[in-house]
Amino acid sequence: MNLTTSLNTTLNNPILQAILKRRDLLIVAGVVSILIVMIIPIPTMFMDLLLSLNLCIALIILMSTMYNREPLDFSVFPSLLLTVTLFRLSLNVATTRLILSQADAGKVIEVFGTFVTRGNAIVGFIIFIIIVLIQFIVITKGAGRIAEVAARFTLDAMPGKQMAIDADLNSGLITEEQARTRRSKISKEADFYGAMDGASKFVRGDAVAGIIITIINIIAGFIIGVWQLNMDFMEALDTYTRLTIGDGLVSQIPALMISTGAGMLVSRNASESNLGDEIGGQLFRYPRVLVIAGGVMVLFALIPGFPKIHFIALGGMLLVGAYAGFAKEKERERIEAQPQSPQQPQEERPEDYLQVDPMELEIGYGLIPLVDKSQGGDLLDRITMIRRQLAGDLGIIIPPIRIRDNIQLKPNEYRVKIRTVLVGRGELMSGSYLAMNPGNASGKLRGIETVEPAFGLPAIWITESQKEAAEMAGYTVVELPAVLATHLTEIIKRHAHEILTRQDVQNLVDNVKESQPTVVGELIPNLLSVGEIHKVLQNLLRESIPVRDLGLILETLADIAPKNKNPDILSEYVRNSLAAQICELYKDEENLIAVITLDPNLEAKLESSMQETDTGFRLALSPGDVGRILEAVGEQVENARAANDIPIIICSPTIRFQLRRLTESQFRTLVVLSYNEIVPGVEIRSTGMITLDKGTLSQ
């Protein structure tokens, strides 16, 4: 009890606590002390302490490498290896001084020179040479080769790993912080193996230095003993050989432990457990192997002249281990054969419903099999693919979609929400397929008529037995998960501008900053804020314009922002810069875009009705004029849809933005382009004209 109290008092000492908190100063003091040991003569009692400390450090390093799960857990090892090598060489210098000057280097070296070698200098010298050769030829050379190959392959694999991280980031599988952490880990791996490749050269040099120091000590000690200390020939040879061999052993055994630790460290991959658990789990994994090995050991015992007790004992232990392994296998098979009770889904806490999710998919209990992988549901995988695809199509990261079952819904009903606001809903028919006529199908199907939820097309619910016949007749047959996934994709495209947040914009800008720091530094925050860029990107996404080429968008904003900071006007300039991409969205294989034009008189009247307000420009039209324009637009939109064309209006850039705002509430899929957005090589074909037959606009 007194000892425990004393230890607690010592550990809680304020001075000791202050020293432990400044471990950096301890390391610095230790490195300085290494240099002092080389210069200042050290008493033998203090030398014993330093040699014992050297053994202790080597043992700690060896054990640490065995318990690390991956090399980067001991990333300081290359620097530590250099430090302990320098420490060991400084001890060699100090012990050499003591051996040559007073023929006494302390009790540690005396014990290694007598007890370990049993007083035979020749045996000790041979043991020393063997240890040095093992360290130099086997362990150090192998560890250096592993580090060299690992460094080369790590560097070669860096581009592929970086691309994989970027792909996961773009698909929304990881966050920006996770991507940054993974990039840092890749860089640290390359630096670590490169440093280990160089650090192995120190170990090899230390081994060579140990041999040279030993030879010098023996020769110089013999000369000093005979010529200066007046020793007999045999006395001098025995004394200095014994001390030198002891010195060599006490320095090379820690060096061997550290070299072994270096080899273990660079030869390990990332794992979930330490080296001892892995070796035990993998070496004795198969009981049949132990049976064969045990049987062979017993057979060896039958050979005349072999020590029977040893081989029988080893064989018996292996057979007992095999028996225990077979028993474990049977128990594992018995447990796996037992019927397992279905796991109850984890109940959500009431607090979870207080969090506003960017996107939610609520499903009735009849659609749970679409999500449950154990029942063959692949909706989760489809959603992952949707997020990855839309990241490439739109240029933004789609947030994770939370899926909840809602008992208030019909069994086969689903609803899609964006920040708790309902933006889409539908109902599926369990066990059925959705069949749609693409226009060339023959015959009529028997089933339940419905409307395809994504595009509002007429469709029919059919049974699985009708599927093959429907496909033979030319119908497009879609399974339930595909129907829901398609609807979800169109909802995300339609509401991408609502999904995009300022934080998302900041993350996108940070990603561009890595490759184009100049334009980002010029634009933000000197010319525009992240919020103003957010509004521009929302304007583009509102009209289904991808923002993937964010570098070009930011360059355009940097050019125009000094003159005008209105987000609507900035959006129009960005659209002009993205003209080639916009034409690519709507042109056909012949580089033609079918468009609806405006009556020149109507276009002139709309331009004259433009008025500037505090929030930008708007069309000053009466409610009657707005109704007549929307009616005329509706007629042309219906004609375009009847001809299977995308309804596209082309007009002057002056009124394009305002005309789009005027029509978007009633014609969500209507595209409004300006003449400036038609690039050379793309032609337009007029399919109709919007005109007011009942006179002109009121003044």
Secondary structure, DSSP 8 states (H G I E B T S, - for coil): -HHHHHHHHHHT-HHHHHHHHTHHHHHHHHHHHHHHHHHS---HHHHHHHHHHHHHHHHHHHHHHHH-SSGGGGTTHHHHHHHHHHHHHHHHHHHHHHHHHHS---HHHHHHHHTTTTT-HHHHHHHHHHHHHIIIIIIIHHHHHHHHHHHHHHHHHHHHHHHHHHHHHHTTSS-HHHHHHHHHHHHHHHHHHHHHHHHHHHHHHHHHHHHHHHHHHHHHHHHHHHHTS---HHHHHHHHHHHHHHHHHHHHHHHHHHHHHHHHHHT----SS-HHHHHHHHHT--HHHHHHHHHHHHHHHTSTTS-HHHHHHHHHHHHHHHHHHHHHHHHHHHHHHS-----------GGGGGS--SEEEEE-GGGHHHH-GGGT--HHHHHHHHHHHHHHHHSS----EEEEE-TTS-TTEEEEEETTEEEEEEE--TTEEEEE--S---S---SEEEE-TTT--EEEEEEGGGHHHHHHTT-EEE-HHHHHHHHHHHHHHHTHHHH--HHHHHHHHHHHHHH-HHHHHHHTTTT--HHHHHHHHHHHHHTT-----HHHHHHHHHHHTTT---HHHHHHHHHHHTHHHHHHHH--TTSEEEEEEE-HHHHHHHHHTEEEETTEEEE---HHHHHHHHHHHHHHHHHHHHTT---EEEE-TTTHHHHHHHHTTT-TT-EEEEGGG--TT-EEEEEEEE--TT-----
